[in-house]
Amino acid sequence: MSDQAASLRQWAAKRNEGEPANEIISQPASAETPQKNVEQVVVLGLPKLDQEQAAKAANVFHRWAEHGKKWVGDAERWRVIPVSREYPDLAKLVGTYPRWAVWVDDDLDSFMRVYRALKTIQSVGGPKRVIALHPPMARQGLLANIQYVARHYFNIEVLVFSG
């Protein structure tokens, strides 16, 4: 089996100004069958492709589980697969990974990152429903704007869960 995430790590190393690219995804993105007994979610829109950002996204599932979101189940089973919009095999991931998410942060560039991620998801024939992973924040404002833009411009439903 080839390592399809190798190009992603190379891209991330270049983007991080030559810093060595550590294992930047919790599970390598692959067009092969996803692992059993884990819930894998492809995440676009992270400011950086590194373990710290992947952990922030994965921690959202822990927070939701702690707040009683039963659908999350055991938060340890969730594996975040951070992927760049420029990932060359993004269209192939659509058929392999049914769960997709966008990272929404509270920085000034977050809306633009999410907008571009949604545009990319639409362009590769991605899912029509994605989860918004985010630190604790109000539903009004940024999250509501992202839902509106996703629905009206890209025909994508962005699911926002509180907690």
TAMO-V589626 format. One record per residue. N is the residue number from 1. RES is the residue in three letters. PSI is psi as a letter, one per 20 degrees, with the letter a starting at -180 (NA if undefined). BURIAL is I if it has 24 or more other ideal C-beta (glycine too) atoms within 12 Angstrom, else O. D_FIRST is the distance of its C-alpha to the first C-alpha in Angstrom with 1 decimal. Layout:
n res psi burial d_first
N RES PSI BURIAL D_FIRST
N RES PSI BURIAL D_FIRST
This chain:
n res psi burial d_first
1 MET p O 0.0
2 SER q O 3.8
3 ASP n O 6.6
4 GLN i I 8.8
5 ALA i I 11.5
6 ALA g O 12.2
7 SER h I 14.8
8 LEU g I 16.3
9 ARG h I 16.9
10 GLN g O 18.4
11 TRP g O 20.6
12 ALA h I 21.7
13 ALA g O 22.7
14 LYS g O 24.8
15 ARG h O 26.3
16 ASN k O 27.3
17 GLU l O 29.3
18 GLY i O 27.3
19 GLU q O 26.8
20 PRO p O 23.6
21 ALA o I 21.0
22 ASN r O 20.3
23 GLU o O 17.6
24 ILE i I 19.0
25 ILE q I 17.4
26 SER h I 17.8
27 GLN p I 14.4
28 PRO p I 11.7
29 ALA p I 12.2
30 SER q I 9.5
31 ALA j O 10.5
32 GLU r O 8.9
33 THR p O 11.8
34 PRO q I 13.5
35 GLN q O 14.3
36 LYS q O 17.4
37 ASN j O 20.7
38 VAL q O 20.0
39 GLU o I 21.4
40 GLN p I 19.2
41 VAL p I 21.0
42 VAL p I 20.1
43 VAL p I 23.0
44 LEU q I 24.5
45 GLY j I 27.6
46 LEU q I 27.2
47 PRO h I 29.4
48 LYS q I 26.8
49 LEU n I 23.1
50 ASP r I 23.5
51 GLN h O 23.5
52 GLU g O 27.2
53 GLN h I 26.9
54 ALA h I 24.0
55 ALA h I 26.3
56 LYS g I 29.2
57 ALA g I 27.4
58 ALA h I 26.2
59 ASN h I 29.8
60 VAL h I 31.1
61 PHE h I 29.7
62 HIS g O 31.5
63 ARG g I 34.7
64 TRP g I 34.6
65 ALA g O 34.1
66 GLU h O 37.1
67 HIS j O 39.1
68 GLY j O 38.7
69 LYS n O 36.1
70 LYS h O 35.3
71 TRP h O 32.4
72 VAL h I 30.4
73 GLY c O 30.7
74 ASP o O 29.2
75 ALA h I 28.3
76 GLU i O 25.9
77 ARG i I 23.5
78 TRP p I 23.1
79 ARG p I 20.1
80 VAL p I 20.8
81 ILE n I 18.2
82 PRO p I 20.4
83 VAL q I 19.6
84 SER q I 21.7
85 ARG h I 23.6
86 GLU j O 22.3
87 TYR p I 18.6
88 PRO h O 17.6
89 ASP k I 15.4
90 LEU g I 17.9
91 ALA h O 18.9
92 LYS h O 15.5
93 LEU h I 15.7
94 VAL g I 19.0
95 GLY h O 17.9
96 THR h I 15.4
97 TYR o I 17.6
98 PRO h O 21.3
99 ARG p I 22.8
100 TRP q I 23.6
101 ALA r I 26.2
102 VAL q I 28.1
103 TRP p I 29.4
104 VAL o I 33.2
105 ASP r I 34.9
106 ASP j O 38.5
107 ASP r O 38.5
108 LEU h O 40.1
109 ASP i O 37.0
110 SER g I 35.3
111 PHE g I 36.7
112 MET g O 35.5
113 ARG g I 31.9
114 VAL g I 31.9
115 TYR g I 33.6
116 ARG h I 31.0
117 ALA g I 28.1
118 LEU g I 29.9
119 LYS g O 30.5
120 THR g I 26.8
121 ILE g I 25.9
122 GLN g I 28.5
123 SER h O 27.5
124 VAL j I 23.9
125 GLY k O 25.3
126 GLY a I 24.3
127 PRO q I 26.0
128 LYS i O 29.8
129 ARG p O 30.1
130 VAL q I 28.7
131 ILE q I 29.7
132 ALA o I 31.7
133 LEU p I 30.6
134 HIS q I 33.5
135 PRO r O 35.8
136 PRO p O 39.0
137 MET r I 41.0
138 ALA q O 43.5
139 ARG h O 42.4
140 GLN r O 45.1
141 GLY c O 44.5
142 LEU g I 41.0
143 LEU g I 39.2
144 ALA g O 41.7
145 ASN g I 41.4
146 ILE g I 37.6
147 GLN g I 38.0
148 TYR g O 40.7
149 VAL g I 38.8
150 ALA g I 35.6
151 ARG g O 37.7
152 HIS h O 40.0
153 TYR h O 38.0
154 PHE i I 34.4
155 ASN l O 35.2
156 ILE p I 32.9
157 GLU p O 34.2
158 VAL o I 33.6
159 LEU p I 34.1
160 VAL p I 36.0
161 PHE p I 36.6
162 SER r O 39.3
163 GLY NA O 39.2
